[in-house]
Amino acid sequence: MELMDIMQNRRSIRKYTGEPVPAKKIEKVLEAGRLAPSARNEQEWKFVVVKGNILEQLTEACCNQAMVKEAGTAIAICATDEHMMKCGQNSATVDCSIAMSFMLLEAHVQGLGMCWLGSFYADKVKELLQLPEEWTVVAVSPLGVPDETPAPRPRKALEEVTLYIEK
């Protein structure tokens, strides 16, 4: 499978079969995140795999998005340190976002689905999972066997999002 094909065919999955995800596949998804680039190569992240009855409470902390518990597994990505980069961006958000992107792609390769959640209460997730005070919950996603095949979402043309400057 070519990388461009993977990127073109990956979808956000919101419906899951509930089948258990094999540990080997979870490890491959986590490994993809581990390989992501990070600011100053500090790799200041933790990947928290969540399974079992606690998913019911995690669902509540994720604005009652049922897909969290239905997937059977969820991943929270936390920054263990952060700094403001010279470009004005927070390293925690950028680094964890890159790691999540790598995980989304590998999940697709493994025949699994994920959906990057934008609606969750980071403080509630942190408390529920009993994470260290200094950690910041940056991203949460269900991880499971897809029970849907969504159609592609419209994408803007390359010309609409690209600016070439040559002087």
Phi, psi and chi 1 to 4 in degrees:
 res  aa     phi    psi   chi1   chi2   chi3   chi4
   1 MET       -  127.3 -157.0 -179.3  -67.5      -
   2 GLU   -78.5  147.8  -66.3  -72.6  -36.9      -
   3 LEU   -58.0  -42.3 -179.4   57.6      -      -
   4 MET   -62.4  -38.1 -169.7   61.1   74.4      -
   5 ASP   -63.5  -42.0  -67.4  -28.6      -      -
   6 ILE   -60.3  -46.4  -66.4  165.1      -      -
   7 MET   -66.3  -37.9  -68.4 -174.2  -67.9      -
   8 GLN   -71.8  -29.1  -71.8  174.6  -24.6      -
   9 ASN   -99.4  -12.2  -67.8  -51.3      -      -
  10 ARG   -66.8  140.8 -172.2 -145.5   59.7   84.8
  11 ARG  -132.9  155.5  -57.7  -76.3 -179.8  -91.4
  12 SER   -75.9  122.8  -67.6      -      -      -
  13 ILE  -102.0  128.2  -58.4  -61.9      -      -
  14 ARG  -117.6   -3.4  -67.4  175.5  175.6   83.4
  15 LYS  -129.2  132.1  -67.2 -179.1 -177.4  173.8
  16 TYR  -129.4  153.8  -62.0   89.0      -      -
  17 THR   -75.8  -23.7   66.0      -      -      -
  18 GLY    87.6   -2.6      -      -      -      -
  19 GLU   -61.3  143.3  -67.3  174.0   49.0      -
  20 PRO   -62.5  142.1  -16.9   26.6      -      -
  21 VAL   -89.8  124.9  177.4      -      -      -
  22 PRO   -57.9  140.1  -22.2   32.4      -      -
  23 ALA   -55.0  -38.6      -      -      -      -
  24 LYS   -61.4  -37.7  -71.9  -77.7 -172.7 -158.8
  25 LYS   -71.5  -39.1  -71.3 -171.8  175.5 -164.3
  26 ILE   -60.8  -44.3  -66.0  172.5      -      -
  27 GLU   -60.4  -38.6  -73.9  177.1   20.9      -
  28 LYS   -66.3  -39.1  -73.5 -172.9  177.5 -169.1
  29 VAL   -64.3  -44.9  170.7      -      -      -
  30 LEU   -64.1  -39.5  -63.7  171.1      -      -
  31 GLU   -61.8  -38.0  178.9   67.4    4.8      -
  32 ALA   -60.8  -43.5      -      -      -      -
  33 GLY   -62.7  -40.6      -      -      -      -
  34 ARG   -61.6  -31.7 -173.1 -174.3   72.8   81.2
  35 LEU   -82.1   -6.3  -66.4  173.0      -      -
  36 ALA   -65.4  148.8      -      -      -      -
  37 PRO   -71.1  155.4   23.5  -29.6      -      -
  38 SER  -145.3  158.7   63.0      -      -      -
  39 ALA   -58.1  129.5      -      -      -      -
  40 ARG    54.8   18.7  -56.9 -172.6  -61.7 -147.7
  41 ASN    53.0   33.9 -166.2   34.0      -      -
  42 GLU   -80.1  -21.5  -69.3 -169.9   -1.4      -
  43 GLN    51.0   46.7  -56.3  167.7   52.1      -
  44 GLU   -85.2   66.7  -64.3  -71.8  -10.2      -
  45 TRP  -141.9  159.9   48.6   45.6      -      -
  46 LYS  -134.7  138.3  -64.6  -71.6 -176.8 -169.8
  47 PHE  -106.2  114.3  -51.6  139.2      -      -
  48 VAL  -102.6  114.6 -177.4      -      -      -
  49 VAL   -92.8  125.9  179.1      -      -      -
  50 VAL  -118.3  127.9 -175.7      -      -      -
  51 LYS  -142.0  165.6  -61.2  170.0  114.1 -177.7
  52 GLY    88.4 -161.9      -      -      -      -
  53 ASN   -62.8  -23.7  -66.8  -26.8      -      -
  54 ILE   -64.7  -17.7 -162.7  168.5      -      -
  55 LEU   -61.9  -28.9  -75.3  171.2      -      -
  56 GLU   -61.3  -46.0 -174.6   74.9   40.9      -
  57 GLN   -71.9  -35.4  -66.8  168.8  -78.5      -
  58 LEU   -63.5  -36.9 -175.8   60.6      -      -
  59 THR   -57.8  -43.8  -63.3      -      -      -
  60 GLU   -62.0  -43.0  -68.4  173.7   22.6      -
  61 ALA   -68.3  -17.6      -      -      -      -
  62 CYS  -102.5   41.2  -66.9      -      -      -
  63 CYS    56.5   36.1  -58.6      -      -      -
  64 ASN    58.9   34.5  -66.3  -51.3      -      -
  65 GLN   -80.9  104.1  -63.7  178.3   81.3      -
  66 ALA   -56.6  -25.7      -      -      -      -
  67 MET   -58.9  -25.3   67.2 -179.2  118.0      -
  68 VAL   -62.8  -49.1  174.4      -      -      -
  69 LYS   -78.6  -31.9   64.1 -177.4  171.5 -166.2
  70 GLU   -66.8  -28.9  -69.0  167.8   -2.1      -
  71 ALA   -69.1  -31.2      -      -      -      -
  72 GLY    90.8  -15.5      -      -      -      -
  73 THR  -146.5  146.4  -55.9      -      -      -
  74 ALA  -137.6  155.5      -      -      -      -
  75 ILE  -125.4  128.4  -63.9  176.8      -      -
  76 ALA  -109.1  132.5      -      -      -      -
  77 ILE  -107.4  125.3  -59.3 -179.5      -      -
  78 CYS  -120.0  142.3  -57.5      -      -      -
  79 ALA   -90.6  133.4      -      -      -      -
  80 THR   -96.2   -9.9   57.8      -      -      -
  81 ASP  -159.1  159.5 -168.8   24.5      -      -
  82 GLU  -154.6  154.2   57.6 -172.9  -73.5      -
  83 HIS  -150.5  158.3   67.2  -84.3      -      -
  84 MET   -84.1  121.2 -164.0   59.7   67.1      -
  85 MET   -76.5  161.1  -62.3 -176.2  -69.3      -
  86 LYS   -57.8  -25.6  -74.6 -170.6  168.5   77.1
  87 CYS   -77.8   -4.7   63.8      -      -      -
  88 GLY    94.3    2.4      -      -      -      -
  89 GLN   -98.9  149.1  -60.4  -63.4  -45.4      -
  90 ASN   -79.5  125.5 -178.4  -50.1      -      -
  91 SER   -61.5  -33.4   65.9      -      -      -
  92 ALA   -61.4  -48.1      -      -      -      -
  93 THR   -65.6  -45.4  -56.4      -      -      -
  94 VAL   -66.0  -51.0  172.7      -      -      -
  95 ASP   -62.2  -46.1  -68.2   -8.2      -      -
  96 CYS   -69.0  -30.9  -68.3      -      -      -
  97 SER   -68.4  -39.9  -65.4      -      -      -
  98 ILE   -64.3  -44.5  -63.4  168.4      -      -
  99 ALA   -60.0  -43.0      -      -      -      -
 100 MET   -63.1  -39.8  177.2   62.8   89.0      -
 101 SER   -60.9  -44.2  -64.9      -      -      -
 102 PHE   -61.6  -41.0  -83.8   41.2      -      -
 103 MET   -64.7  -40.9  -71.0 -178.5 -179.3      -
 104 LEU   -58.9  -42.4  -69.0  166.9      -      -
 105 LEU   -68.2  -43.6  -65.3  172.0      -      -
 106 GLU   -67.6  -36.4 -177.7   59.3   28.1      -
 107 ALA   -57.8  -43.0      -      -      -      -
 108 HIS   -61.6  -44.1  177.8   67.7      -      -
 109 VAL   -59.7  -36.6  169.6      -      -      -
 110 GLN   -80.5    1.7  -66.3  -59.1  -43.4      -
 111 GLY    78.1   19.0      -      -      -      -
 112 LEU  -107.9  171.0  -58.7  172.2      -      -
 113 GLY  -126.8  152.5      -      -      -      -
 114 MET  -141.9  162.8  -65.0  179.8   78.9      -
 115 CYS  -145.3  111.3 -176.5      -      -      -
 116 TRP   -66.0  114.3 -168.6  -32.0      -      -
 117 LEU   -85.1  132.1  -57.5 -177.7      -      -
 118 GLY  -101.0  -10.8      -      -      -      -
 119 SER  -114.6  100.4  -68.1      -      -      -
 120 PHE  -160.5  155.6   64.9   90.9      -      -
 121 TYR   -97.3  102.9  -62.3  103.0      -      -
 122 ALA   -56.5  -40.4      -      -      -      -
 123 ASP   -66.0  -37.3   55.8  -22.8      -      -
 124 LYS   -69.9  -40.3  -69.7 -178.1 -178.5  179.4
 125 VAL   -61.6  -45.8  171.8      -      -      -
 126 LYS   -60.7  -45.4 -176.0 -179.6 -158.2  171.8
 127 GLU   -65.9  -46.0 -179.6 -178.3  -21.7      -
 128 LEU   -59.6  -44.1  173.0   66.5      -      -
 129 LEU   -84.7   -1.1  -59.0  178.8      -      -
 130 GLN    54.0   50.5  -60.1  178.1  -11.7      -
 131 LEU   -85.1  153.4  -58.1  174.0      -      -
 132 PRO   -57.7  146.4  -24.5   34.1      -      -
 133 GLU   -54.7  -38.0  179.7   61.9   33.8      -
 134 GLU   -76.8   -9.3   61.6  -86.1   11.6      -
 135 TRP   -80.0  148.0  -69.2   14.2      -      -
 136 THR  -118.1  123.3  -57.2      -      -      -
 137 VAL   -78.1  116.7  179.8      -      -      -
 138 VAL  -102.7  -38.2  176.0      -      -      -
 139 ALA  -146.5  147.7      -      -      -      -
 140 VAL  -136.7  141.1  178.0      -      -      -
 141 SER  -150.0  139.1  175.9      -      -      -
 142 PRO   -68.2  156.9   20.0  -24.2      -      -
 143 LEU  -140.1  119.2  171.9   67.0      -      -
 144 GLY  -167.7 -175.0      -      -      -      -
 145 VAL   -82.0  121.2  178.3      -      -      -
 146 PRO   -62.8  142.8  -18.5   29.7      -      -
 147 ASP  -120.7   30.4 -164.9   23.2      -      -
 148 GLU  -160.7  159.3   67.0  174.2  -14.5      -
 149 THR  -131.5   84.8  -52.7      -      -      -
 150 PRO   -63.9  148.0  -15.0   26.4      -      -
 151 ALA   -70.9  156.7      -      -      -      -
 152 PRO   -61.4  143.3   -9.7   16.0      -      -
 153 ARG   -87.1  149.9  -59.2  -76.3  -54.6 -104.7
 154 PRO   -60.8  140.9   -4.6    9.3      -      -
 155 ARG  -121.6  142.3  -52.0  -51.5  -61.8  171.4
 156 LYS   -67.4  151.5  -68.7 -179.0  179.1  179.2
 157 ALA   -67.0  149.3      -      -      -      -
 158 LEU   -54.2  -37.3 -171.9   58.7      -      -
 159 GLU   -64.0  -27.4  -62.7   78.7   30.8      -
 160 GLU   -76.7  -21.8  -70.1 -176.7   69.4      -
 161 VAL  -117.0    5.4  -62.3      -      -      -
 162 THR  -120.6  137.4  -54.4      -      -      -
 163 LEU  -127.5  123.9  175.2   64.9      -      -
 164 TYR  -102.2  132.3  -69.9   95.2      -      -
 165 ILE  -124.7  123.3  -61.1  174.3      -      -
 166 GLU  -138.2  120.5 -174.7  176.6  -29.6      -
 167 LYS  -123.9      -  -66.7 -176.6  178.7 -169.1
